[in-house]
């Protein structure tokens, strides 16, 4: 038996001398990396402005525009279809099913590891569905706001066109324009609104395409959704502490960390190392070396990895819980901020409408010109469009709160399918039964399971 290892040691160096065993690619050392020299001629900057005006008489590409027929879409359908059709979540669910198959036929240690993996995969799939639902709802309300703002934008454009026509008529008749009324200023404002209209047309195509992808519809740039939205904002205050408490109970990341912490044992070290790498890429990288020599030399030291990983998992859970609390509170306070902005925006609209009514009633007495009335209508359209933007932002803030709480997928009937959460009986749980130090007696062991 001793001769066999000696023969292996003697034959290994000779293997490199045999033909076919050499490494030709290693003979020339490490190849050099390509390098392009930094060469640039020196020159003076041009003093004259560039010529940007072009003469083109051809037809430009027109953006797809909706007809009178839309596809009606409500928020609940948008949310739950996106959660159901989340592609990556469905891929993860298949991985969880494969883990279930392997668990049923392999050893006890493999089963312990894969049971944890299966539950973590289920939590991850649930989180992906929650994220998909949030993305779809955000696009949904942004599209609704775009369609609503477009109404006020078109009204503002039409009002400016009428003003330009009146100005040109006054100039043609040789009359004097009222003070602060300039043709160039009105034309410039109209150009800005025309540019905004083009941007909204393009954004509409993008949002419809995003929604089609998320809720599982075929991509079609000529097919448009019409979101059904209640534009009366909900201004009821948010209960911060209640939202935090309910959110911490449904957070999938905290459930996963709690699961690993409660079920962690020596033979599930590989799962614990993988989870800890989410805290930092360097954590969980130090592992005992394979081979009987390393095992023999570090037999007592290797046992110390379990309490160290327990401590790391506990710190990671505490850190994640603090981060989750801060995220939920921030989202809840953002709702309060948007509610206050809506109150301010509503006040602006009401004041401008009141002022327009006063100007119209006293037009003859105070010699109010049609240009002043037109300008006031334009300001009202802008204020109403801003109110729409603030209302959309409130809806998005509420979505972000539910996303931070991991509640969107839960509202659609999805929940993680866990098999390891009934009892906290792992080595980390039993840490209270271990000695506090080398000289003190053991603490009284507290039962981990009810």
Legacy VTK file of the C-alpha trace (Angstrom):
# vtk DataFile Version 3.0
C-alpha trace
ASCII
DATASET POLYDATA
POINTS 450 float
0.000 0.000 0.000
2.919 2.337 0.628
4.371 1.661 -2.838
1.330 3.021 -4.634
1.619 6.684 -3.409
5.412 6.556 -4.002
4.852 5.390 -7.583
2.344 8.180 -8.185
4.789 10.811 -6.889
7.569 9.484 -9.155
5.422 9.203 -12.267
3.837 12.675 -12.111
7.009 14.594 -13.174
7.593 12.129 -16.016
4.101 12.790 -17.367
5.100 16.240 -18.547
7.970 14.754 -20.626
5.736 12.429 -22.628
4.594 13.654 -26.097
1.148 15.208 -26.165
1.198 16.273 -22.522
2.952 19.625 -22.968
1.077 22.951 -22.928
2.078 24.788 -26.123
0.052 27.885 -25.231
2.108 28.349 -22.044
5.563 28.323 -23.665
5.514 32.001 -24.676
4.280 33.325 -21.354
1.324 35.664 -20.898
0.293 37.326 -24.183
0.371 41.104 -24.356
-2.852 43.137 -24.331
-3.655 45.411 -27.283
-3.010 49.110 -26.684
-4.018 52.028 -28.908
-1.835 55.175 -28.599
-3.458 58.477 -27.602
-2.790 60.633 -30.681
-4.843 63.756 -31.406
-4.008 66.799 -33.521
-4.116 70.262 -32.005
-6.458 72.857 -33.496
-8.209 76.115 -32.609
-11.945 76.111 -31.887
-14.193 77.613 -34.553
-15.175 81.199 -33.746
-18.360 81.222 -35.833
-21.515 79.378 -34.726
-22.394 76.210 -36.631
-25.009 76.135 -39.382
-27.901 74.056 -38.048
-30.724 75.008 -40.418
-31.382 72.407 -43.108
-33.611 72.404 -46.151
-35.605 69.187 -46.483
-38.830 68.821 -48.438
-39.433 65.092 -48.021
-41.856 63.387 -45.675
-40.739 62.704 -42.099
-41.405 59.474 -40.255
-44.655 59.793 -38.319
-45.046 58.170 -34.930
-47.782 55.552 -34.463
-50.878 57.239 -33.071
-54.013 55.710 -31.542
-57.336 55.671 -33.333
-60.648 56.174 -31.546
-60.522 52.540 -30.309
-58.494 51.683 -27.219
-58.094 48.535 -25.119
-59.566 49.210 -21.672
-57.288 48.196 -18.787
-57.920 48.424 -15.041
-55.273 48.541 -12.308
-56.080 45.161 -10.738
-55.800 43.307 -14.061
-52.565 45.114 -14.858
-51.088 44.256 -11.441
-52.059 40.579 -11.301
-51.377 39.755 -14.951
-47.876 41.155 -14.542
-47.352 39.137 -11.358
-48.620 35.960 -13.039
-46.686 36.366 -16.292
-43.352 37.353 -14.701
-41.000 35.288 -16.867
-38.022 35.117 -14.504
-40.296 34.228 -11.581
-41.723 31.331 -13.562
-38.187 30.177 -14.400
-37.285 30.261 -10.699
-40.428 28.297 -9.862
-39.287 25.535 -12.222
-35.939 25.475 -10.416
-37.817 25.086 -7.141
-39.773 22.171 -8.634
-36.503 20.517 -9.706
-35.140 20.893 -6.173
-38.290 19.177 -4.903
-37.654 16.236 -7.231
-34.045 15.836 -6.077
-35.085 16.075 -2.409
-37.342 13.058 -2.813
-34.563 10.737 -3.953
-31.265 11.808 -2.381
-29.565 11.609 1.014
-30.570 13.301 4.261
-27.862 15.980 4.026
-28.741 16.776 0.420
-32.384 17.009 1.451
-31.548 19.466 4.256
-29.658 21.744 1.868
-32.167 21.555 -0.944
-35.131 22.112 1.373
-33.596 25.442 2.321
-32.780 26.145 -1.334
-36.334 25.293 -2.345
-37.808 27.714 0.185
-35.369 30.460 -0.765
-36.246 29.943 -4.437
-39.930 30.248 -3.582
-39.283 33.520 -1.732
-37.211 34.812 -4.634
-39.917 33.976 -7.177
-42.469 35.765 -4.983
-40.223 38.845 -4.816
-39.837 38.843 -8.613
-43.609 38.754 -9.046
-43.929 41.653 -6.616
-41.380 43.666 -8.622
-43.096 42.866 -11.937
-46.468 43.974 -10.555
-44.934 47.234 -9.296
-43.310 47.974 -12.672
-46.574 47.342 -14.509
-48.611 49.541 -12.167
-46.117 52.399 -12.417
-46.278 52.272 -16.220
-50.073 52.014 -15.991
-50.496 55.225 -13.984
-47.840 57.062 -15.971
-49.736 56.213 -19.164
-52.994 57.341 -17.579
-51.379 60.632 -16.570
-49.963 61.082 -20.064
-53.374 60.653 -21.690
-54.933 63.097 -19.212
-52.160 65.679 -19.602
-52.452 65.455 -23.372
-55.986 66.870 -23.130
-54.755 69.996 -21.344
-51.722 70.234 -23.625
-53.939 70.207 -26.727
-56.228 72.807 -25.149
-53.229 75.018 -24.413
-51.925 74.639 -27.977
-55.315 75.560 -29.413
-55.526 78.628 -27.153
-52.074 79.799 -28.293
-53.002 79.310 -31.958
-56.051 81.521 -31.440
-53.853 84.125 -29.744
-51.359 84.083 -32.631
-54.206 84.502 -35.101
-55.548 87.487 -33.142
-52.075 89.065 -32.952
-51.565 88.690 -36.704
-54.989 90.204 -37.335
-54.217 93.211 -35.109
-50.867 93.743 -36.862
-52.485 93.443 -40.301
-55.017 96.151 -39.357
-52.230 98.476 -38.198
-53.402 98.558 -34.596
-51.230 98.591 -31.489
-50.851 95.395 -29.508
-51.520 95.483 -25.777
-48.542 95.823 -23.484
-46.559 92.610 -22.785
-48.053 90.872 -25.844
-45.393 89.867 -28.381
-45.801 87.694 -31.443
-42.385 86.062 -30.994
-43.017 85.163 -27.341
-46.347 83.506 -28.127
-44.866 81.673 -31.115
-41.980 80.422 -28.957
-44.398 79.188 -26.290
-46.402 77.375 -28.966
-43.221 75.710 -30.243
-42.455 74.487 -26.736
-45.913 72.935 -26.446
-45.531 71.314 -29.865
-42.254 69.768 -28.690
-43.941 68.507 -25.505
-46.692 66.950 -27.624
-44.116 65.043 -29.670
-42.408 63.809 -26.509
-45.740 62.621 -25.109
-46.499 60.746 -28.343
-43.188 58.896 -28.104
-43.598 58.221 -24.383
-47.073 56.809 -25.046
-45.568 54.242 -27.446
-42.896 53.300 -24.904
-45.320 52.889 -22.003
-47.773 50.845 -24.079
-44.937 48.570 -25.188
-43.740 48.207 -21.617
-47.236 47.296 -20.438
-47.722 44.816 -23.274
-44.495 43.048 -22.278
-45.239 42.996 -18.551
-48.833 41.769 -18.694
-48.201 39.179 -21.409
-49.713 40.814 -24.509
-48.086 40.675 -27.969
-46.003 43.713 -28.863
-47.859 46.039 -31.230
-47.015 49.721 -31.547
-50.428 50.385 -33.118
-52.380 48.881 -30.211
-52.974 51.200 -27.255
-54.326 50.798 -23.724
-56.710 53.183 -22.005
-56.098 53.006 -18.214
-59.205 53.437 -16.081
-58.273 55.668 -13.145
-60.174 57.481 -10.422
-58.569 60.924 -10.443
-59.983 61.941 -7.060
-56.910 61.666 -4.871
-57.059 59.787 -1.570
-55.798 62.284 1.015
-56.248 60.143 4.119
-53.075 60.172 6.262
-50.861 57.087 6.390
-50.266 55.238 9.661
-46.471 54.924 9.561
-46.056 52.409 12.379
-48.838 50.179 11.074
-47.328 50.162 7.581
-43.885 49.279 8.987
-45.259 46.459 11.144
-47.261 44.901 8.289
-44.389 45.363 5.840
-41.806 43.630 8.030
-44.115 40.618 8.258
-44.363 40.237 4.475
-40.830 41.139 3.355
-39.430 38.152 1.450
-35.789 39.016 2.203
-36.419 39.025 5.956
-38.373 35.776 5.702
-35.480 34.174 3.836
-32.829 35.336 6.307
-34.969 34.281 9.255
-35.451 30.871 7.663
-31.726 30.313 7.105
-30.931 31.556 10.607
-33.495 29.260 12.243
-32.677 26.141 10.229
-28.914 26.540 9.951
-26.797 23.501 10.800
-23.302 22.345 9.953
-24.417 20.372 6.904
-26.183 23.475 5.445
-23.058 25.625 5.525
-23.025 25.901 1.720
-26.474 27.547 1.764
-25.463 29.927 4.554
-22.309 30.964 2.676
-24.331 31.657 -0.456
-26.846 33.778 1.436
-24.131 35.748 3.213
-22.602 36.748 -0.120
-25.635 39.007 -0.603
-24.352 41.068 2.341
-20.936 41.444 0.725
-19.201 39.522 -2.046
-16.225 38.762 0.214
-18.326 37.154 2.947
-18.682 33.387 2.732
-15.642 32.994 0.483
-13.371 31.444 3.143
-14.049 27.715 3.232
-12.146 24.781 4.726
-9.910 23.065 2.167
-10.828 19.689 0.736
-8.618 16.655 1.268
-7.914 14.381 4.223
-4.670 16.203 5.118
-6.482 19.536 5.556
-9.324 17.885 7.435
-6.906 16.189 9.828
-4.852 19.339 10.494
-7.893 21.620 10.984
-10.354 19.190 12.549
-10.937 21.316 15.664
-10.747 24.661 13.839
-13.355 23.753 11.216
-15.960 23.333 13.936
-15.657 27.065 14.692
-17.189 28.027 11.351
-20.737 27.286 12.533
-20.904 29.890 15.360
-19.140 32.444 13.149
-21.725 31.971 10.377
-24.497 32.160 12.962
-23.198 35.497 14.158
-22.860 36.775 10.579
-26.406 35.699 9.732
-27.746 37.422 12.852
-25.927 40.665 11.961
-27.118 40.430 8.356
-30.715 39.952 9.517
-30.481 42.939 11.872
-28.968 45.116 9.155
-31.612 44.022 6.608
-34.448 44.676 9.054
-33.176 48.198 9.716
-32.887 48.818 5.975
-36.382 47.465 5.343
-37.808 49.669 8.103
-36.129 52.744 6.623
-37.343 51.878 3.116
-40.962 51.413 4.215
-40.948 54.596 6.303
-39.455 56.589 3.428
-42.153 55.317 1.046
-44.890 56.115 3.572
-43.623 59.658 4.163
-43.403 60.159 0.396
-47.149 59.519 0.235
-47.674 62.280 2.799
-45.459 64.613 0.780
-47.423 63.950 -2.420
-50.722 64.509 -0.635
-49.520 67.943 0.451
-48.375 68.720 -3.105
-51.827 67.793 -4.417
-53.474 70.172 -1.938
-51.190 72.983 -3.157
-51.819 72.136 -6.839
-55.595 72.053 -6.265
-55.380 75.461 -4.586
-53.552 76.873 -7.625
-56.223 75.584 -10.016
-59.053 76.952 -7.871
-57.434 80.399 -7.538
-56.766 80.657 -11.275
-60.314 79.593 -12.162
-61.692 82.126 -9.675
-59.508 84.846 -11.180
-60.648 83.949 -14.723
-64.284 84.160 -13.647
-63.658 87.599 -12.103
-61.871 88.839 -15.229
-64.678 87.575 -17.483
-67.361 89.197 -15.311
-65.591 92.573 -15.197
-64.187 92.494 -18.709
-66.026 95.603 -19.898
-65.642 97.560 -16.646
-61.906 96.996 -16.225
-61.115 96.894 -19.954
-59.716 93.343 -19.826
-58.421 92.342 -23.253
-59.046 89.005 -24.925
-55.297 88.392 -24.763
-55.343 88.532 -20.974
-58.226 86.099 -20.823
-56.426 83.773 -23.222
-53.250 83.912 -21.135
-55.233 83.072 -17.990
-56.833 80.063 -19.699
-53.386 78.853 -20.686
-52.190 79.150 -17.078
-55.207 77.125 -15.934
-54.391 74.359 -18.425
-50.816 74.254 -17.127
-52.018 74.140 -13.507
-54.469 71.335 -14.289
-51.737 69.352 -16.044
-49.520 69.800 -12.986
-52.353 68.541 -10.758
-52.519 65.411 -12.939
-48.759 64.922 -12.545
-48.977 65.228 -8.770
-51.887 62.754 -8.645
-49.916 60.241 -10.715
-46.963 60.735 -8.368
-49.255 59.919 -5.421
-50.378 56.671 -7.076
-46.744 55.780 -7.783
-45.809 56.546 -4.157
-48.510 54.142 -2.938
-47.207 51.480 -5.329
-43.672 51.993 -4.022
-44.913 51.517 -0.460
-46.574 48.205 -1.329
-43.504 47.191 -3.311
-41.312 47.888 -0.273
-43.709 45.789 1.812
-43.761 42.940 -0.774
-47.581 43.077 -0.810
-48.409 43.444 -4.516
-47.996 39.767 -5.385
-49.794 38.815 -2.160
-52.831 40.851 -3.257
-52.959 38.722 -6.419
-53.077 35.443 -4.507
-49.372 34.556 -4.633
-47.469 33.580 -1.501
-44.180 31.754 -0.850
-44.559 27.996 -0.470
-42.335 27.179 2.514
-41.766 23.856 4.234
-39.076 24.810 6.775
-40.642 27.661 8.731
-42.716 25.801 11.323
-39.932 25.444 13.912
-36.692 27.273 14.700
-34.473 24.367 15.704
-31.074 24.976 14.058
-27.643 25.419 15.585
-27.990 29.212 15.626
-31.182 28.871 17.633
-29.417 26.640 20.139
-26.591 29.166 20.618
-28.162 30.209 23.927
-27.341 26.756 25.250
-23.621 27.157 24.593
-21.114 28.500 27.177
-20.672 32.246 27.322
-16.907 31.838 27.659
-14.315 29.209 28.468
-14.647 29.721 32.251
-18.369 30.265 32.768
-21.066 27.698 33.052
-23.685 27.138 30.401
-26.707 29.351 30.121
-30.119 27.773 30.677
-31.283 26.392 27.344
-34.432 28.090 26.074
-36.729 25.971 23.898
-36.707 27.113 20.285
-39.970 25.527 19.271
-43.380 26.125 20.821
LINES 1 451
450 0 1 2 3 4 5 6 7 8 9 10 11 12 13 14 15 16 17 18 19 20 21 22 23 24 25 26 27 28 29 30 31 32 33 34 35 36 37 38 39 40 41 42 43 44 45 46 47 48 49 50 51 52 53 54 55 56 57 58 59 60 61 62 63 64 65 66 67 68 69 70 71 72 73 74 75 76 77 78 79 80 81 82 83 84 85 86 87 88 89 90 91 92 93 94 95 96 97 98 99 100 101 102 103 104 105 106 107 108 109 110 111 112 113 114 115 116 117 118 119 120 121 122 123 124 125 126 127 128 129 130 131 132 133 134 135 136 137 138 139 140 141 142 143 144 145 146 147 148 149 150 151 152 153 154 155 156 157 158 159 160 161 162 163 164 165 166 167 168 169 170 171 172 173 174 175 176 177 178 179 180 181 182 183 184 185 186 187 188 189 190 191 192 193 194 195 196 197 198 199 200 201 202 203 204 205 206 207 208 209 210 211 212 213 214 215 216 217 218 219 220 221 222 223 224 225 226 227 228 229 230 231 232 233 234 235 236 237 238 239 240 241 242 243 244 245 246 247 248 249 250 251 252 253 254 255 256 257 258 259 260 261 262 263 264 265 266 267 268 269 270 271 272 273 274 275 276 277 278 279 280 281 282 283 284 285 286 287 288 289 290 291 292 293 294 295 296 297 298 299 300 301 302 303 304 305 306 307 308 309 310 311 312 313 314 315 316 317 318 319 320 321 322 323 324 325 326 327 328 329 330 331 332 333 334 335 336 337 338 339 340 341 342 343 344 345 346 347 348 349 350 351 352 353 354 355 356 357 358 359 360 361 362 363 364 365 366 367 368 369 370 371 372 373 374 375 376 377 378 379 380 381 382 383 384 385 386 387 388 389 390 391 392 393 394 395 396 397 398 399 400 401 402 403 404 405 406 407 408 409 410 411 412 413 414 415 416 417 418 419 420 421 422 423 424 425 426 427 428 429 430 431 432 433 434 435 436 437 438 439 440 441 442 443 444 445 446 447 448 449
